[in-house]
Amino acid sequence: MEVRLKAGRKTTPSAAIIDSQTVKSTPTGSFDGFDRAKLVKGSKRQILVDTLGLLIGVVVHCASILDYKGANLLFERNHTNLLAGNLEHIFADGGYDDVLCYAEANEYNWRLEVLV
């Protein structure tokens, strides 16, 4: 919150950006799946940041879960997060362009905008 205030922003963001990152796992890793788009076996992180790049929330799951389904997990887990309390708008890439993802965002009164 202090960083946002020093940057001349309100303490909690009204806009955020969601994206995922697939990482290879070790043979003993707790999450094990195959991301067909990246051709990587491992886990995937769904990350929600404010427009300054400051972390709002993260969820880790199997790499085989598609981005829009992972977003649902992230939204569900972080809708009560104090940093997400004033969120109105979430920007995303094409991996989140699905009716279910829009519906999940709308459930928490967030507007999902997929940028192509």
N, C-alpha and C positions, 0 to 999 in steps of 0.2 A: 504494500500500500504506500509505503514511503517513496519507493521508486516512482510510482505513478504520480504522486503529488509533486515530486521534484521535476517531473516531466511536464507539469502543468495540466495533468489529467485528474479526473475524479478518482476516488480511492478504489472503486470497483468498476470494471469495464462494462460497456454496453454492447461491444462487438468482440467477436473472437474468431479464431481460425482453427479448423480441425484438419488433421492429416495423420497418416499412418506411416510407420517405418517397420519393415520386416528385417529381422536379424536371424542369423544362423544360430542354432542352438547346439550345445554339446550333446553327446549321446545320453547323458544323464539329466538333460534339461527338463524342467517341469512342464513346459508347453512344447508340444511336438505336432507340427502340421506342415503341409506343403502349400506354399503360395504359388499358384500356377502362373500368375502374372509376372512374378519376379524370378521364378524357378529356384526358389530357396526353401529349404526345409528348416523350420524353426518356429519362432514366435513373432508376434506382431504387436507393436505398441500403437494405440490410438492416443493422440496427444491433442489437447485443447489449450491454446495459448491466447493471450490478449493481443491487441494490435501492436504492442511493444515487444512481443515475443516472450512475455512472462508466463510461466506455467499456471494454468487454472486447474487442469486435471489430466490424469493419464490412467489408462487401463491396459493390461497386458493379457493377451490371449493367444490361442493357436494361430499360426500363420494361415491356415486354411479358411478361417472366417473372413468373409468378404468385408470390405471397408464399411459399407452401409449398415451391415449387421453389427460390426464392432462399434460403430457410432452409437447404436442403440444402447449398448452396454455402457459406454462412456456417459451418455446423456443420463441414463438411469442412475448411475453411481454419483454423478456430480450435480444433479439438479438442486440438491440442498447445500451444496458447497457455498460458503459465504462469498467467495470471489465470483461465483456465477449468479449471485442474487439479482443483479441488475442487467443481466444479459438480455439482449433483444434480437441480436443479429449474429448469425454464424456463417462464415464463408468457408467453402469447401471446393475440392476439385471433383472431376467427373466420377470418381469412384464412389461418391456419396449420392449420386443422382438416381434415387430410387424412391418410389412412393412411400415405402415403409419408413425411410429415413426422414422424409419431409413430415410424415404424420407424427413420428416420435418427437421431432423438434417442436412441432405445433402443440403437442401435449404439454410442453413446459413453457408455452408462450414465446418460443424462440422462432425467428424467421431464418430458415436455411436457404442460403443462396449459393448455388453451384456455379462456379466460374469456369468457363470453358477456354 
